[in-house]
Amino acid sequence: MTDLKFHWFLPSNGGDGRHIVGGGHGTPAGSSGRPASVAYLGQIARSAEQLGFDAALTPTGAWCEDAWITTAMLSAVSERLKFLVAFRPGLISPFLAAQMAGTFQNLSGGRLLLNVVTGGESHEQRMYGDFLDKDTRYERCGEFLEIVRALWSGKPVEFEGRHFRLSDALLAQLPDPLPGIYFGGSSPAALDVAARHSDVYLTWGEPPDAVAAKVRTVRDLAERQGRNIAFGLRVHTIARDTAEEAWAEAGRLLSGISAEQIREVQAGLRRSESEGQRRMLALNGGTKESLEIHPNLWAGVGLVRGGAGTALVGSNQEIADLIEQYAEAGITEFVLSGYPHLEEAYRFGEGVLPELSRRGRWRHPAPVRQVAPAVPFGGVR
């Protein structure tokens, strides 16, 4: 069986708290009790690496702290944890992005992964001075990634495309190792770019059958390009010792959401150009009713949060069962989060990960420390 990888999330998009912090995809972030400070995000990062998470995703957008700067600061207060840095191609040049990745990788000791976010909302992109339509942004993204990979080869690059033109471009800061490229998107244009350029295709937490269908589609497209890629799931989690405790927590989060909040956020999200966001909205239906859309898969988060809108909810054993269903669908990596992110990292890391370890599906990524046996006081070794 393939070992599964688990990543956590750094809430730099409005901070953290004991209720769902909304926002994203053109909607403003909600209020939180824990600002996204280096001290607090550092607590989450150190806890995540101690618990056995491979990496931590840091989001991007007008409502977030900048992911490159945030993770560069956090790399100094952590040791092993990798950073899945979300960034938007086209807002910086391909050469500069390749150079930044090389610098980050070399100065952090090889702890960079890249989450390429093309940008699903034209009105937000225009805030950055980007006035291309959605399909053209994906076309530009394809050129961007082609150039970046060519620069990472260490050879001079000549390129003339519709969106970029480079002459005799040679990168001095080659990343070692090359950072993996994670990519998401559900539209035909997005799937084409994913098949040609991604190392890991990310999708949001739909029921396992729907995820399996998407995996088959992207895998077929990648194979036509002569490529083999991996698949990851972006989803929230509410793990407890018992199912009753987990669903009680889901109910508590739901009770903190007003009907007015739902109407306001849902109206904003319905304006989204994102096909993935449309699929998330269809799962929750804009109502607090019938939110368990598959056994132990809950769509309540998406009532007031853009992007990933579902959560794995249940006992440690039930969540491990659902994770194994996703593994059967082709998922090998999981990017998780929960409210609050510090406490929920421990809930999952000390509950579900040991259960998956017992099943032979997960191993802690840190080296096993060899501890010499203690010698009784006055004894001779």
Secondary structure as GFF3:
##gff-version 3
##sequence-region A 1 381
A	DSSP	beta_strand	5	9	.	.	.	ID=ss1
A	DSSP	alpha_helix	38	51	.	.	.	ID=ss2
A	DSSP	beta_strand	55	58	.	.	.	ID=ss3
A	DSSP	alpha_helix	67	74	.	.	.	ID=ss4
A	DSSP	three_ten_helix	75	77	.	.	.	ID=ss5
A	DSSP	beta_strand	82	87	.	.	.	ID=ss6
A	DSSP	alpha_helix	94	108	.	.	.	ID=ss7
A	DSSP	beta_strand	112	116	.	.	.	ID=ss8
A	DSSP	alpha_helix	122	127	.	.	.	ID=ss9
A	DSSP	alpha_helix	134	152	.	.	.	ID=ss10
A	DSSP	beta_strand	157	160	.	.	.	ID=ss11
A	DSSP	beta_strand	165	169	.	.	.	ID=ss12
A	DSSP	beta_strand	181	184	.	.	.	ID=ss13
A	DSSP	alpha_helix	188	197	.	.	.	ID=ss14
A	DSSP	beta_strand	200	204	.	.	.	ID=ss15
A	DSSP	alpha_helix	208	224	.	.	.	ID=ss16
A	DSSP	beta_strand	230	240	.	.	.	ID=ss17
A	DSSP	alpha_helix	243	255	.	.	.	ID=ss18
A	DSSP	alpha_helix	259	269	.	.	.	ID=ss19
A	DSSP	alpha_helix	275	284	.	.	.	ID=ss20
A	DSSP	beta_strand	292	294	.	.	.	ID=ss21
A	DSSP	beta_strand	297	298	.	.	.	ID=ss22
A	DSSP	three_ten_helix	301	303	.	.	.	ID=ss23
A	DSSP	beta_strand	311	315	.	.	.	ID=ss24
A	DSSP	alpha_helix	316	328	.	.	.	ID=ss25
A	DSSP	beta_strand	333	337	.	.	.	ID=ss26
A	DSSP	alpha_helix	341	358	.	.	.	ID=ss27
###
